[in-house]
């Protein structure tokens, strides 16, 4: 009969807890919703320039450009960023560089700027997927819909727990 306790079992519990914590962290790092992105856009003062009649497209137009126009015209968001004119020049190496320059303009903290960048990248990818479909799904999820992300995190956590449990079983069975 295999032992029910011992060092292997005591090691397994912290590993399972670590897997759950990592899964929760992955969910917390998930992309923000459109409304959260809009608020962040305003909080970072991006709307100083990105305003109706301003020197850059307002929020709604940015959403349309990044989520619809760019995906239809460019293979990647980085290709689109290289084609953006800023101060009369095409100067961006990629989308991260574009966001970095825009962030410097308003003194945006890097972590918040990264959240906004991730939102726009997801928006572009979703637009790319929709452009590739013959007919978009009637209730296509908006960027930041966390249902699919939560399911993936739960599946990963369960898979890790099963692997740890199998390792514990095999280790205790050999004794």
C-alpha positions in Angstrom: 0.0 0.0 0.0 1.4 3.4 -1.0 2.0 6.0 1.8 -0.5 8.8 1.9 1.8 11.5 3.2 5.5 12.2 3.3 7.8 14.7 1.6 6.4 14.2 -1.9 2.9 15.0 -0.9 4.0 17.9 1.2 5.9 19.3 -1.8 2.8 18.8 -4.1 0.5 21.1 -2.2 2.7 24.2 -2.6 3.2 23.3 -6.3 -0.6 23.2 -6.9 -1.1 26.4 -5.0 1.7 28.0 -7.1 -0.1 26.8 -10.3 -3.3 28.4 -9.1 -1.6 31.7 -8.2 0.1 31.8 -11.6 -3.2 31.2 -13.4 -4.7 34.1 -11.4 -1.8 36.3 -12.4 -2.3 35.4 -16.0 -5.9 36.5 -15.8 -5.0 39.7 -14.1 -2.6 40.5 -16.9 -5.4 40.0 -19.5 -6.2 42.8 -21.9 -8.4 45.7 -20.7 -11.9 46.3 -22.0 -12.7 49.0 -24.5 -14.2 51.2 -21.8 -11.1 50.8 -19.6 -8.9 51.6 -22.6 -10.9 54.8 -23.3 -10.6 55.9 -19.7 -6.9 55.2 -19.7 -6.5 57.1 -23.0 -8.1 60.1 -21.3 -6.2 59.6 -18.0 -2.9 59.6 -19.9 -4.0 62.8 -21.7 -3.8 61.2 -25.1 -6.9 63.2 -26.0 -4.9 66.4 -25.8 -4.0 65.7 -29.4 -6.4 62.9 -30.2 -9.5 65.2 -30.3 -12.1 66.3 -32.8 -10.4 69.1 -34.8 -7.0 68.3 -33.2 -3.8 67.2 -34.7 -4.6 63.5 -34.3 -7.7 61.3 -34.8 -10.1 61.3 -31.8 -10.8 58.0 -29.8 -13.6 56.7 -32.0 -11.6 57.2 -35.2 -8.5 55.6 -33.6 -10.7 52.5 -32.8 -11.9 52.4 -36.4 -8.4 52.8 -37.8 -6.7 50.2 -35.6 -9.6 47.7 -35.5 -11.0 48.0 -39.1 -8.9 49.9 -41.5 -5.4 48.8 -40.5 -6.3 45.0 -40.4 -7.8 45.3 -43.9 -4.7 47.0 -45.3 -1.7 45.7 -43.4 -0.4 42.3 -42.5 0.7 43.3 -39.0 0.1 46.3 -36.7 3.9 46.9 -36.9 3.6 47.3 -40.7 0.7 49.8 -40.1 2.8 51.8 -37.6 5.7 52.1 -40.0 3.3 53.8 -42.4 2.0 56.3 -39.9 3.0 59.9 -40.6 4.1 61.9 -37.6 5.3 65.5 -37.9 5.3 65.0 -41.7 7.5 61.8 -41.6 7.2 58.1 -41.4 9.5 57.5 -38.5 8.2 54.6 -36.4 10.1 51.2 -36.4 7.0 49.3 -35.2 3.9 49.8 -33.1 5.7 49.6 -29.8 8.0 52.5 -31.0 4.9 54.5 -32.0 3.4 54.0 -28.5 6.7 54.8 -26.8 6.9 58.1 -28.7 3.3 59.0 -28.0 3.7 58.1 -24.3 6.7 60.4 -24.0 4.6 63.2 -25.4 2.3 63.0 -22.5 4.6 61.6 -19.8 2.7 58.3 -19.6 3.9 55.7 -17.1 5.3 52.6 -19.0 2.9 50.1 -17.3 -0.2 52.1 -18.3 1.1 52.7 -21.8 1.7 49.0 -22.2 -1.9 48.2 -21.2 -3.1 50.6 -23.9 -0.7 49.1 -26.4 -1.9 45.6 -25.6 -5.5 46.7 -26.0 -4.7 48.2 -29.5 -2.8 45.0 -30.5 -5.8 42.8 -29.5 -8.1 45.2 -31.3 -6.0 44.9 -34.5 -5.8 41.1 -34.2 -9.6 40.8 -33.7 -10.1 43.1 -36.7 -7.7 40.9 -38.7 -9.7 37.8 -37.8 -13.0 39.4 -38.7 -11.6 40.7 -42.0 -10.6 37.1 -42.9 -14.0 35.7 -42.2 -16.6 35.7 -45.0 -19.3 36.8 -42.5 -18.5 38.1 -39.0 -20.1 36.4 -36.1 -23.3 38.3 -35.0 -22.1 38.7 -31.5 -18.3 39.1 -32.0 -16.6 39.7 -28.6 -15.0 43.1 -28.1 -11.4 43.4 -27.0 -11.1 42.7 -23.3 -13.9 40.1 -23.2 -12.4 37.9 -20.5 -14.6 34.8 -21.0 -12.2 32.9 -23.3 -9.2 34.1 -21.4 -10.7 32.8 -18.1 -11.4 29.5 -19.7 -7.8 29.2 -20.9 -6.4 30.1 -17.5 -8.7 27.5 -15.8 -7.7 24.8 -18.3 -4.0 25.6 -17.7 -4.4 25.5 -13.9 -6.3 22.2 -14.1 -3.6 20.7 -16.4 -0.8 21.7 -14.0 -2.7 20.3 -11.1 -3.3 17.0 -12.9 0.4 16.8 -13.8 1.5 17.4 -10.2 -1.1 14.9 -8.9 0.2 12.3 -11.4 3.8 13.0 -10.3 2.9 12.6 -6.7 1.0 9.4 -7.4 3.9 7.9 -9.3 6.4 9.0 -6.7 4.5 7.5 -3.8 3.7 4.3 -5.7 7.3 3.4 -6.2 7.9 3.2 -2.4 
